[in-house]
């Protein structure tokens, strides 16, 4: 006997916004949990890897006096039982202005804000879109809902290792009207983006063919714990849109059970389980700008969700593509 399930637009949007930071590269430095870092290893006589065998370092930095713009993109696609395909796309453009720390210590201060937000949700023939660059969209109900995200800024005091030491918020707070059941997209996403930039890069110099692993358990805000095992392998020199870079291949597995909080729509309070989840992706590091040029990955999973009939679980195939890309680095005006 089939149970009845209702998966509404708020759940899919919530899923895209809340779970994205974890999937993107798994280890944004938020929440508690355990993590094991494997030793950097080298493959003797690694075959046909690009570039020479010279070791390279990949140490990301934000140079004071420069402005960095990153665009993060995320697509979640669900194949729902009896409901067809639902898809949520979220794109965010974030500006970071780097300055020397006011306390005179090593590290930088980053003043950041979301410059653009695009949301596109599609369910069958129904479609909801929003683009903060569109004047008509800004005046809509959804535009008013997301307005809070675009009126504020955050200042992050960073260590030389790009660890966030202190966070201060500013801007016009409380503007905009919130829509019940629709998730917010706040400045905490900016903090997670900064934390994601150095994740997955090697601690020391590495030759083509060298690899390293991360594994353990990570708590994701109020969702629960997910276990992960990720392998990174340096492939050598590459080129992206005419820019020379270093390429890292990423592969791994993750899984676990998490709770769906109130903003999860009709499924709030239930438990979702990640089964058969695999991820593949790559990291491109720009040695000229000393920052990440591109991070992208694809995740395939089987999500088990509760129905409204006790004891019935639905298996929902989910695909996710996530990407962070550097738009440019310029002198701060």
RAVENNOR-V272172 format. One record per run of one state. SS is the DSSP state (2 for helix, 1 for strand, 0 for the rest). FROM is the first residue (numbers start at 1). TO is the last residue. If there is no record, write none. Layout:
[[SS & FROM & TO] [SS & FROM & TO]]
This chain:
[[0 & 1 & 8] [2 & 9 & 25] [0 & 26 & 32] [1 & 33 & 37] [0 & 38 & 40] [1 & 41 & 41] [0 & 42 & 49] [1 & 50 & 50] [0 & 51 & 55] [1 & 56 & 56] [0 & 57 & 65] [1 & 66 & 80] [0 & 81 & 83] [1 & 84 & 100] [0 & 101 & 107] [1 & 108 & 123] [0 & 124 & 125] [1 & 126 & 131] [0 & 132 & 134] [2 & 135 & 138] [0 & 139 & 140] [2 & 141 & 151] [1 & 152 & 158] [0 & 159 & 163] [1 & 164 & 171] [0 & 172 & 187] [2 & 188 & 197] [0 & 198 & 205] [1 & 206 & 206] [0 & 207 & 210] [1 & 211 & 220] [0 & 221 & 223] [1 & 224 & 240] [0 & 241 & 242] [1 & 243 & 259] [0 & 260 & 261] [2 & 262 & 267] [0 & 268 & 270] [1 & 271 & 286] [0 & 287 & 290] [1 & 291 & 306] [0 & 307 & 312] [1 & 313 & 331] [0 & 332 & 333]]
